[in-house]
Each structure stands twice: as C-alpha cells, then as structure tokens.
Amino acid sequence: MDLNAVQALIAEDMQAVDTLIKTRLHSEVALVNQLGHYIVHSGGKRLRPMLHLLCARAAGYEGQHHHALAAIIEFIHTATLLHDDVVDGSSLRRGQDTANALFGNEASVLVGDFLYSRAFEMMVEIGEMRVMDILSHATNTIAEGEVMQLMNVHDADTTEENYLNVIHCKTAKLFEAAGQLGAVIQGAPAEQEQALSDYGMYLGSAFQLIDDVLDYSASSEDIGKNIGDDLAEGKPTLPLIYTMRYGTPEQAVLVRTAIESGGLEQIDAVMEAVESTGAIQYTADSARQAADKAIAALQVLPDSKYREALQTLAEFSVNRSF
C-alpha cells in the first residue's frame, strides 16, 4: 500500500471532514472567513485528521464522531500554525505566503484564537468528557511546547533530551491525541487505546525529526518553506545539536555562533558541517527508530486494511521529501 492507496481508502471520510471544516469555518466576520479559508485550504497534508480517521476505523468505529474530531484536530493544528508563523516571523509555508505576511500579525493571532474557540465549541457538541479531557490537555501541552521552544531560541547549550521533549510537546502531542481518540470513541480496550496513543506519539516525533532533516537537505520548492528557517531564527534543532557535540572544535564554534546570533550569513558552512559530521543521517536514523516503534505499537490491533494504512503512514513520515 502507498500513500495514494491510503488516501483512496479514506477518501469518503476525508470528503466529509472537508465539508464539515468549510461549514464550521464560517463566521459573520468577513476577515475571519477570508483568512481562515486561506490557511485551512493552503495545501496542507491533513496528516493529523487522516491519522485520526484511520485509527478510528482500525479500532472498528462505524459512527460519525470521527469526522467532527478530525475537523477539530485540524482546527487546533491550524491555529498553532497561525500563531507559530507570527512568533517566528515566517514568510513562507506550504510554498505560499504565510497568513501573517498577507493579512498581518494581529489578524493571524486573532483568527488563530477563533479556530481554537471553534474547536472547543465542537468538542462540547460531541458531549464526551474524555474527548474534552484529552484534547484540552493536548492543547495545553502544545502551548507549553511552544513556550519551551521559545526559551531555547539562541540557546546553543540545549541538549538532545531537552529538544526531544520540546518536539514531543509541540508536535507529537496532537498526533498522540488524534490516535488515542480513535480508540476512545469506539470504546476500544485499554490496550488498544494505549497502542494508538503510542503510535501517534512516535509518528509525530518521526515526522518532526524528518522536518529537521529536510531543513538542511531539501530545497525550498520541495518542502514549501525557506531553507534554513530554523537556523535563521536561532533554533537549536537535532542536526545542529549533534554537529556541536561530534563535529570539530571549529564546526562546533561555527554552529554555536550561528544559533546564538541567528541569521543565514554562514548557512552554507553550517550545512556543510551538518552534512560532514553525519548529523543528517543521525537525525534520519532517530526518525526511523521512532517510526519503527509506531509500527510495532500497531501489532495489538486486529489485522485490517486500516492497520496496514497506518503502517504505510509511518513509512511515509520517514521517506518523504516534503
């Protein structure tokens, strides 16, 4: 099974989610509609909603709540993107101008708030306290992860352990919630709920680690954002942390200076150092290990085309070039 087959498998579910997103995105305030539609329909992979739908189906769910939850998860994710781009001062995402570049920081922050609050309105409508508990906790953890990342900016002493904790909170937590909720709405056994939660967490970690790899080994056209964005913002990602630890003293100083000062003045030298020390391969290997753990977690689920699709999604997370 490949990614196209996965998408075909849940095409009907995804169409229902897209329809729901368009309906619930509506506001009487014109700017909310305009900016909200721009960011939600700007070419994202919809990986998190896809993950939730597949997990629900793999757990045997045949109701309708998975559509609403997939839309909620996408709204929460989109809100974080709007806020992220403002904090980072980003100008390019998914190969297009960021919302803040087009509409301004103020509008982006406020529409992000709208999406968060709309997501919580939809959670209440589902009427399940465990759903509220899992998603509210996930949203809170994501916010903490964002703050931790902010604290790490320009900090060249950030450890690998600290960085992995940040990506678990900032990125993997919503994947984890998406997986867990697939089991929760089905009322699946605790073992399956834990397995789908673990699957989501490991998948999210793998996904972020490959993003780190692509930031130093792909092109802007492939990944849809400016190469070296993380370095320009002074973010110590895993390839940089590894290079400082295992590179030559000169390479360590080069990377440390780049993190502490930000900017792209030394981008070519930094990319050469990251490549020559094996930092790219180390980060890719770390992502592979996370993906393997995600796949292993699925073994407690009954065999099905949906479980196979989840395994394909894990493979895609580490083999992608965008």
ZIDA-V359785 format. One record per backbone hydrogen bond with DSSP energy under -0.5 kcal/mol. CO is the residue of the C=O (numbers start at 1). NH is the residue of the N-H. If there is no record, write none. Layout:
{{CO	NH} {CO	NH}}
//
This chain:
{{2	6} {3	7} {4	8} {5	9} {6	10} {8	11} {10	14} {11	15} {12	16} {13	17} {14	18} {15	19} {16	20} {17	21} {18	22} {19	23} {20	24} {21	25} {23	26} {28	30} {29	32} {29	33} {30	34} {31	35} {32	36} {33	37} {34	38} {35	39} {36	40} {37	41} {39	42} {46	50} {47	51} {48	52} {49	53} {50	54} {51	55} {52	56} {53	57} {54	58} {55	59} {56	61} {57	60} {64	67} {64	68} {65	69} {66	70} {67	71} {68	72} {69	73} {70	74} {71	75} {72	76} {73	77} {74	78} {75	79} {76	80} {77	81} {78	82} {79	83} {80	84} {81	85} {82	86} {83	87} {84	88} {85	89} {85	90} {91	98} {93	96} {96	93} {98	102} {99	103} {99	104} {100	104} {104	108} {105	109} {106	110} {107	111} {108	112} {109	113} {110	114} {111	115} {112	116} {113	117} {114	118} {115	119} {116	120} {117	121} {118	122} {119	123} {120	124} {121	125} {122	126} {123	126} {123	127} {123	128} {124	127} {127	129} {128	132} {129	133} {130	134} {131	135} {132	136} {133	137} {134	138} {135	139} {136	140} {137	141} {138	142} {139	143} {140	144} {141	145} {142	146} {143	147} {144	148} {145	149} {146	150} {147	151} {148	152} {149	153} {150	153} {152	155} {154	156} {155	158} {159	163} {160	164} {161	165} {162	166} {163	167} {164	168} {165	169} {166	170} {167	171} {167	172} {168	173} {171	174} {171	175} {172	176} {173	177} {174	178} {175	179} {176	180} {177	181} {178	182} {179	182} {179	183} {180	183} {180	184} {181	185} {183	187} {183	188} {184	187} {189	192} {189	193} {190	194} {191	195} {192	196} {193	197} {194	198} {195	199} {196	200} {197	201} {198	202} {199	203} {200	204} {201	205} {202	206} {203	207} {204	208} {205	209} {206	210} {207	211} {208	212} {209	213} {210	214} {211	215} {213	216} {213	217} {214	217} {214	218} {215	228} {219	223} {220	224} {224	95} {226	229} {228	232} {229	233} {230	235} {231	234} {232	263} {234	154} {234	236} {235	237} {237	240} {237	241} {238	242} {239	243} {240	244} {241	245} {242	246} {243	247} {248	252} {249	253} {250	254} {251	255} {252	256} {253	257} {254	258} {255	259} {256	260} {257	261} {258	262} {264	267} {266	270} {267	271} {268	272} {269	273} {270	274} {271	275} {272	276} {273	277} {274	279} {274	280} {275	278} {278	282} {279	283} {280	284} {281	285} {282	286} {283	287} {284	288} {285	289} {286	290} {287	291} {288	292} {289	293} {290	294} {291	295} {292	296} {293	297} {294	298} {295	298} {296	299} {297	300} {298	301} {304	308} {305	309} {306	310} {307	311} {308	312} {309	313} {310	314} {311	315} {312	316} {313	317} {314	318} {315	318} {315	319} {316	320}}
//
